[in-house]
Amino acid sequence: MIGSHLVEELLERGYRVTGIDDLSYGKLDNIHTALQHPGFQFYKVNILDFDTLKILSKDISTIIHLAAVKKIAEKDISLPTLLVNTKGTENVFEAAKMWGAKVVFASTSDVYGMSPDLPLNEEGDLLIGPSMIKRWSYAVSKLYGEQLAFGYYNDYKVPVVVIRYFGGFSPRSSFAWSGGHVPIFLRAILNDEEVVVHGDGSQTRSMGFVTDLVNGTVLALENEKAVGELINIGNDEELSVLDTAKLIHRIANTGKELKIKFVPMAEVFGKYKDIQRRIPDLKKAKSILGYQPKVKLEEAIRQTLAEIKQKKA
Ligand SMILES: NC(=O)c1ccc[n+]([C@@H]2O[C@H](COP(=O)([O-])OP(=O)(O)OC[C@H]3O[C@@H](n4cnc5c(N)ncnc54)[C@H](O)[C@@H]3O)[C@@H](O)[C@H]2O)c1
């Protein structure tokens, strides 16, 4: 999702871009515009295939490493998350080291875990849950990726920037669970289906529109001061999950009643404790990159809704 928008922005700015995705979760349809552009090449490749990755990385100045297996539910298998996000990430850094490329690595706010130190700051301690709960594998795998990034930076002088994205969405988000609650709620409300809320919905998130995430990524890519840094990127507008459902319902204006189904946390996640509040501290992003999110949640929902409706029409 983020990669498809990022490619368009980079091409617009005159970069030549090579895209790699094994299409395990990504959709070619998301890059159909980019595919027409002479500055873009796409390869369906698994980042676990080091030999191919190595060849494709030759002469590349910067690798923006977004490929990952994202959040998993208790019912999903857990090993692909661990394997792709650790071994795959190691392959990316190894290729960068080989050809002298810079790496912008996409980490996640999930690594803050249950940290109560709000807003979540890059210098803060992290509070990860027990290993028996597989939902933590995503956070742990990304944390390992961060350590790898700084290992390659310190030991091999690979220029790296680590970005911790907070939740983001776009009309191209997956409408399955890994896309986050906003796209799922949007779809349910448009289809007049029940909106499934985990727990009582009082947990909060700070959701950003993809243009803000892309803008932060480009700033991190282009600003030399970002090298060797770990930077939060996202939106700091906090809203509870329940209020987000109500907001989407109001904006969608379907004329239908909002139907909410509350599902106990334990039923979805087993013993996993959901993160209650999540707000980024964006001071570092502002001071190093001059980053400031521009799109308010309400506007982001409006834009997403408008595009989805247009696609359906
Ligand atoms: N969207 C968010 O809210 C968010 C928040 C925090 C962090 N991130 C991180 O940002 C990055 C991009 O996220 P996104 O929302 O665009 O997710 P996404 O799932 O749309 O993109 C990840 C892509 O990686 C690809 N992929 C998975 N395994 C692969 C493999 N072995 N080889 C090659 N490609 C593979 C998938 O097909 C998918 O297209 C990810 O690293 C994610 O962890 C995203």
PDBQT file of the ligand as one rigid body, heavy atoms in Angstrom, charges set to zero:
ROOT
HETATM    1  N1  LIG A 401       0.383   0.881   6.933  1.00  0.00    +0.000 N 
HETATM    2  C1  LIG A 401       0.661   1.018   8.200  1.00  0.00    +0.000 C 
HETATM    3  O1  LIG A 401      -0.196   1.460   8.961  1.00  0.00    +0.000 OA
HETATM    4  C2  LIG A 401       2.029   0.687   8.738  1.00  0.00    +0.000 A 
HETATM    5  C3  LIG A 401       2.299   1.002  10.075  1.00  0.00    +0.000 A 
HETATM    6  C4  LIG A 401       3.534   0.685  10.594  1.00  0.00    +0.000 A 
HETATM    7  C5  LIG A 401       4.500   0.095   9.802  1.00  0.00    +0.000 A 
HETATM    8  N2  LIG A 401       4.219  -0.205   8.502  1.00  0.00    +0.000 N 
HETATM    9  C6  LIG A 401       5.266  -0.863   7.717  1.00  0.00    +0.000 C 
HETATM   10  O2  LIG A 401       5.367  -0.212   6.470  1.00  0.00    +0.000 OA
HETATM   11  C7  LIG A 401       5.660  -1.161   5.451  1.00  0.00    +0.000 C 
HETATM   12  C8  LIG A 401       4.623  -1.075   4.347  1.00  0.00    +0.000 C 
HETATM   13  O3  LIG A 401       3.356  -1.303   4.914  1.00  0.00    +0.000 OA
HETATM   14  P1  LIG A 401       2.014  -1.326   4.052  1.00  0.00    +0.000 P 
HETATM   15  O4  LIG A 401       0.937  -0.849   4.930  1.00  0.00    +0.000 OA
HETATM   16  O5  LIG A 401       2.227  -0.698   2.756  1.00  0.00    +0.000 OA
HETATM   17  O6  LIG A 401       1.819  -2.897   3.947  1.00  0.00    +0.000 OA
HETATM   18  P2  LIG A 401       1.548  -3.844   2.698  1.00  0.00    +0.000 P 
HETATM   19  O7  LIG A 401       1.219  -5.176   3.262  1.00  0.00    +0.000 OA
HETATM   20  O8  LIG A 401       0.599  -3.208   1.760  1.00  0.00    +0.000 OA
HETATM   21  O9  LIG A 401       2.991  -3.882   2.014  1.00  0.00    +0.000 OA
HETATM   22  C9  LIG A 401       3.971  -4.821   2.333  1.00  0.00    +0.000 C 
HETATM   23  C10 LIG A 401       4.340  -5.518   1.040  1.00  0.00    +0.000 C 
HETATM   24  O10 LIG A 401       5.377  -6.469   1.294  1.00  0.00    +0.000 OA
HETATM   25  C11 LIG A 401       5.187  -7.528   0.383  1.00  0.00    +0.000 C 
HETATM   26  N3  LIG A 401       5.920  -8.703   0.858  1.00  0.00    +0.000 N 
HETATM   27  C12 LIG A 401       5.636  -9.509   1.911  1.00  0.00    +0.000 A 
HETATM   28  N4  LIG A 401       6.548 -10.487   2.006  1.00  0.00    +0.000 NA
HETATM   29  C13 LIG A 401       7.436 -10.309   0.998  1.00  0.00    +0.000 A 
HETATM   30  C14 LIG A 401       8.602 -10.999   0.573  1.00  0.00    +0.000 A 
HETATM   31  N5  LIG A 401       9.041 -12.082   1.225  1.00  0.00    +0.000 N 
HETATM   32  N6  LIG A 401       9.260 -10.537  -0.513  1.00  0.00    +0.000 NA
HETATM   33  C15 LIG A 401       8.822  -9.444  -1.192  1.00  0.00    +0.000 A 
HETATM   34  N7  LIG A 401       7.731  -8.747  -0.826  1.00  0.00    +0.000 NA
HETATM   35  C16 LIG A 401       7.041  -9.165   0.259  1.00  0.00    +0.000 A 
HETATM   36  C17 LIG A 401       3.682  -7.746   0.332  1.00  0.00    +0.000 C 
HETATM   37  O11 LIG A 401       3.254  -8.420  -0.832  1.00  0.00    +0.000 OA
HETATM   38  C18 LIG A 401       3.170  -6.308   0.414  1.00  0.00    +0.000 C 
HETATM   39  O12 LIG A 401       2.898  -5.770  -0.870  1.00  0.00    +0.000 OA
HETATM   40  C19 LIG A 401       5.717  -2.524   6.125  1.00  0.00    +0.000 C 
HETATM   41  O13 LIG A 401       7.054  -2.823   6.406  1.00  0.00    +0.000 OA
HETATM   42  C20 LIG A 401       4.953  -2.314   7.418  1.00  0.00    +0.000 C 
HETATM   43  O14 LIG A 401       5.388  -3.168   8.431  1.00  0.00    +0.000 OA
HETATM   44  C21 LIG A 401       3.009   0.072   7.960  1.00  0.00    +0.000 A 
ENDROOT
TORSDOF 0
